Structure formats: structure tokens, C-alpha cells
């Protein structure tokens, strides 16, 4: 299958599809030039192929604003050519702070909020065989944002797309991070007929949402996770009983050998305020800023760059880029160029979709298309 990626960032969502094995990323759109450079650098290091239709560092609104018809026509031509060769889908997660409860909460009228509608309009204009739309749970659960979400879904249905959706958490797929996301998937009626997929009344039936989940969120929350421990610099703490070790920060840091990772020494060094790095309890994440992670617990949502500071559990410093990548469940060989700014590095890591979540959805989508139970 061929995939057109929008709002690609450093490409965590894309990577989950690429490494599933049955998808080719053929078109990449990202507005931020540095994020795109990170995307390309990481894939060169991983020896992944360049997208057939190239990288497009531009504002997605230019495709649908009526003033850049040449860009829209070129994209339509790419999509039509791709559909003749392979099943073709769009994937993307429009920037979401305008729908986030902890963010700007401006909704559909915010600069980022408008991009969700733009992405929907682009899908309905170019008609890919299927699409994936990813966003924060605020779009799904906040009443006024939910109205907007329902309007977007109605737009898709009017343009002959059948839909399925689910609010999922990255912990369910094995990533060590408590991160909720709404995933909306749509298939065009012609694709449904061609592939003989189950659908009726505007909805896709029997989509295997749960097939690649490793854990149930209810079971995870019932575990006897440690609360707080007095900060002890560089001192071992044994693994507690009653937890899922594979969902802990320390498990992933060991798994990815973060101390020897190329991005190990990329972290903000405080000019002042070192006292709080040496006194805050391990596991104290109650306040929005300066959350000290617990090594034997999963991380809160990795929202680096949005006024959050995550502190190392047993060292007097903020976490490194290598450690942040592991919390996003990236493979150990995913590397960010060391000459980018720390602000850009942490922002693109925080914006990304956890790799294991993406990979799980890619597997479910592949099984649905191929009628695998």
C-alpha cells in the first residue's frame, strides 16, 4: 500500500507503518523545515527508502485555498497515479493544542484547530482509498470540540467515506507513556466494494481495533505502581512487585541503551534552580511543570516543549533526547541529528505519535484490508 503522510513531523506515525512491512511512504508533507530534516536524517540512518513523490515542506492549506491550484492538481495527479499502482491512503495528525484540555483550547477557530478541517477537506478533494486521522482526546470528549468532530465526520460521509473510530492509549500497545489519542479511519465506498469490506450506514464493521493491544487499560491502572520515593542520586531501587515491568521508563531506557545512544548528551542544562533537581521526590508528577519521573512507572504524556519539564528519576537533570525517544517507544536506532536545537528536538519528539501505537494500528489496518481475523 502507498501512504501519503501529512503533518509528518519527525515521522513517528509513518515509521509505525513503514516497519509493519506492507506500506510504502510515497509522499511527505511537513511545514517545519527542521522537523523534516530530522525525518530524513533518521531514515537515512535506518536505511529506509526516500518517498517516491518527495518531501513537501509547505503549509497544507495551500492545497485547498484556491490560490495554489497547481499544487492541488499536482497532488491529485500523484494520488491518481498511486491508486492505479497500489491501494492508497492518507495518514496524518493535525497539530492539536487547540483541542487539548491542557493546551490552548481554542478549538476549531484556533490556527492549529483550522488544520483539522483543512486535512478533512483535502481528503474529500483528492479521494484516497482510505485515510487515518489522529488527534487528542479533547476533540473527542470535550463537548464543544466533539460537535466539530461530528461535523468533520459528516463531511467524510457526504463524500462517500465509511468510518470507524476509537479512543486508544499508548500504554495498551506497550509504550511506557500514558497518552490518549482518538483515531478515526475511513474507507471510500468504491474501495469497500472492491475489497469486499464489511460496512453499512456509514460505518465500517468488525475493524480489529483490539487485536494488537498487548494490555487492557483497566488492568494497567489496577497494578500496584509505586507512588513517590525519596530522591537518591544514582542509587538503585529494586523492581517492585505487582507492576508490568515492560511499561516502565527504566525498562525502555535499558532496552534502548540510552546512556550510549547518539542523543544521550542532548538535554537542557539549568542555569539556576539546581536545588529542585536534587530535592524533588522520584515519581512526583503532580504539577504541570518539573515532573520527576519514576523509573519503575510509565511516564505521563511526553509533552516536551509545552511548558513541561520532565526530570530524570535518579540524576539531577532533565531527561535527554535519547530518553525521550525511548519513552515514545522508538527503535533504538532512531537518531536525531545532534546539531538541531534542543527546543526543536524535544518539540518534535513530544508532538509525535508513539511508535508502538502507530505500528499496532498499521497492523490492524492491514488485517482489516486483507480479511485477517
N, C-alpha and C positions, 0 to 999 in steps of 0.2 A: 504493500500500500504506500501511496505517496502522501506526504504530510506537508502542508503549508503552515508555518508557525508565525503567530503574531504576538507582539509584546514579549518577545523571546527572552529578554534579559540575558543572563549567563547560560540559559538553556537547560535548566534542571528538568523542566517538564519534557522538553524534547529528548533529553538523554534517556528518560524512562521508556520512551517509545523506541528510540534507536537501538537500545541494548536489549529490547524484547526480541528483536530479530526479524520481525515481519513488516517493519516500517522503514521507509526512507524519508528523511527530512530533505525536501527539494526546494523550499523557499523559506527564507528567514527575514522577518521584519522586526526591527528594534529601533526606537527613537534615539536612545542614548549611545553615542559612539563608543565610549569606554566599555559599556556592558557588552557591546557586540565584539569588541576586541578581546575581552575575556572569553566570550563564547568561542571565538575562532581559535584562540591560543589553547584552550583546554582540549578542544577536539583534535588539534594538530598533535598534541602530546599523547592523546589516546588513539591516534591514527584512525580517526573516523573521517569519512569522505565529506567533501565540500558539497553544499546544496546545488543541485543541477541548475536551478533558476537564480542562484546567487543570494547575497545578503543585501538587504534594502534598509539603509539607515535613514529613515524618514518617518514623518508623522502619518499615522494610519488614516487620519481624517482627510488627507489629500486624495485618497482613493475615492471618496464619496462626496466631496464638497462641490462638485460641478465645475470647478475651475482647473482641474487637472485630469481631463478626460483621457488624455494619452496614457497616464499611469493606470487608470482603471481599465482601459482597454487592453493594455499590456498584461495586467494581472488576469483578466478574463481569458486572454489567449493562452496564458500559461496553464490556467485551470482546465480549459477545454482540451489542450494537448495532453495534459496529465491524465485526464479522465479517459482518454482513448487508450492509454497505456495501462493504467492501474486504477484500482479504487482510490479515490482521492478525498482526503479530509482536511479540515482546518482545526487547529488547536490553538488555544490562547486564554490567558487570564488577564483581562484588562486591569490596570492599576486600581487598587481597591480602597485607599484610605477614606474616600468619601462615603463608603458604606460600612466602614469598620466602627464598632462601638467605641473602641479606644482611639479612633482616628478623628478625622475632621468632621465626619458625619454630615456632609453637605448633600449627600445623595445624588440624584440624577442631574442636578444643576451644577455640581462641582466640576472643575476642569477634568478630574480623573473620572468622575461619575459619567460624564458625557461619552467617554470612550467605550463604555459597555454598550450603549446604544449604537455607536459607530460600528463596533465589531458585528453586532447583530445585522445592521443594515448592509454591511459588506458581504456577509454570508448570504443574505437574501438576494443580493445583486449578482453574485458570482456562481451561486448554486453548486457548492461542493457536494459530493455524495453523502458526506456526514460531517459533523463538527463536534468539538468539545469546548465548552465554556466553563471556566473556573473562576470562582470568586470567594469572598469572605462570607462567613455565616450571617453577618449583619444584613446582607442583601436578601437572605432567605428568612431570617427570623424577626427583623425589625419591621414593624407594621407598615410604615410609610415606604420603606425600601422594598418590601415584599410586593406592594402594589406595582411598583416599577418593574420588578422581576416578572410578575404575571403579565404585564403589558409586553415585555420582550418575548415571552413565550408565545403570546397570542400572535405577535408578528411572525414568528417562525412557523406557527401552524397555518397562518394565512398564506404562507409561501411554500406549503406542502411538505413541511417537516414534521415527523412524528418524534416525540420526546420521551426521555426518562431522566430522572434526577435523583440525587441522594446527597445528604449531608454526611460527610465522612470525616474521620480523624486520622491523622498520620500515624498515631500510635497503633491503630488497628492493623496497619501494614508492616509494622516492625521498626518504624523510625522513632528515635528517642526524643520525641517532641510532641507536646500537647497542642495540636494545631488543627482546628476545624476548617473545612472547606466545602462549599457547595459545588458539585459537579453536575452540569447539565449536558446531556448528549442528545444529538438529533440526527435522524437519517431522512433523506429525501424519499418521497413516496416512490419514485422511479427505482431507486436503489433497493428499497424494501421489496418491491415486486421482483426485481432482477435476482435478488439474493434469497427470495422466499423467506423473509424475516417475519416474525410474529408481531403484528401491530393492529390496533383498532382505536377508533375515536380519538385520534391524535396522539396516542401513546404507544411506545414500544413495550412489548410484553416479554417477560421472562429474561430480562437482562441480568447477567450473573454478577451483580454488584458485590456479593459477599464471597465469591469463590476464592479470591486471592488475599483475603484478610487472614492474618495469622492469629489475631486475638479479637475477642469481643470487648468493646469499650467498658461494658459493665464489669467484666471480670478484671480488667486492668485497674479500674478505680477501686475495686474491693481489696486489692493487695495491701499488705502492711508496709507501705512505703515509709521510709524514715522522714521525720519532720525536720527538726533542726539539730545540728551538732555543733558544739563549740569549735571555733576555728583553731586548727592546729596546723601550722605551716609544714607542708611536705611530710605529713605523718599518715601512715596507712590506717585505714579503717576496714575491718573485715566485711565481706558481703553479708548483709542482713538476711535472715530467713524470711520467707513469705513474700518475696518480690520476684519480678521477672527480670533477671539479670540482663537479658538481651535488649531491654528497653531503657537501660541506664546510660547516662553520659559517659561513665568510666568504661563501660564495655565497648562503646563505639570509639572512644579515644585510644583504647588499647588496640582494637581491631584495625584502625586506620594508622596506627603508629604515629600519632600526631606530633610527638616530640622530634621526630626525624623527617617530617613532611616538609616539602619546599616552602610552605607557607607558615611554618611553625613560629617564626620570629616576627610575624606581622601582627602586631597588636598595639593599641593605644597605650602610651606610657604617660601616666598622670604627672602634671607639673606640680600639683599640690593635692592635698586631701588623701595622702597615702594612709592616714590613720584608719579610715573606714575599710581599706583593703586588708587591714590586719586585725580588725575587731569584729566585723560583721559575721554572724553565725553562718556556718555552712548550711545551705538549704533555706536561708531567709530570702524568700521571693515575694514578700507581702506587698512591697511598694513597687510602683511602676519603674522607678529608676534604681540602679545599684542592686540588682538581684544577684545574690550569691548562689550559684547552682550547687546542688548536692550530687556528689559523684555517684551515689547509688540510687538515683532517682532520674526520671526523664526531665528534660528541660521544658520551661514554659515556651510559648511561641517565640521563635527566633525573629524578633522584630528590630534587629540592629539598624540604627540609622533613624529610628523614630523615637528618639529621646529615651531609649532603653539602654542600660549598661548592664551587661552580664559579667559577673566576676567569677574567676576561677575558684573551684571549691577549696583548694588547699595551697594556693600560691597567691601572693599579694599583688595581683594584677588582673586586668581584664582578660577575657578569653581571646585566643588567637584566631586568625582566619582559618587555619587548619582545623582547629577545634570546632569552629562554627560550621565548616563544611561537613564534619563528621556528624554533628547534630542534625544536619539536613540529610543525613544518610547517603551522602555522595560516596561513590567508589574512592578508594584511597589514591588512585592515580588521576583524580580530577585536580588540576592545579591551576591556580590563578597567577597571572604574571606578577612578579614581585615589584615591578616599577609603577603599578597603579596606586592611587591614593588609598589610604585605609578607609576613608569615607566611602569611596566608590566600591571597594572590595566588600565591606560589611553590608552596604546597602543592597548590592545585587545578591548577596547570599541570603539576606533577610527577606528579599522580595520573592525568592524562588520557591517553587513547589517541591516539597521533599521528594527525593528521588524514588524511594521505595513506594510511596503513594502513587506517583506517576507510572511506575513500572507495573504496579498492580492493576491500575485502570487500563493500561495498554494491553495487558494480558486478557482482562475481562472483555474488552472491546474486540480483540482478535477472536476469542472463543465465541462471542455472540455472532460475529460475521460468518464464522465457519461452522456454526451449529454444534459447538462442543459443549456438552453438559458438564 
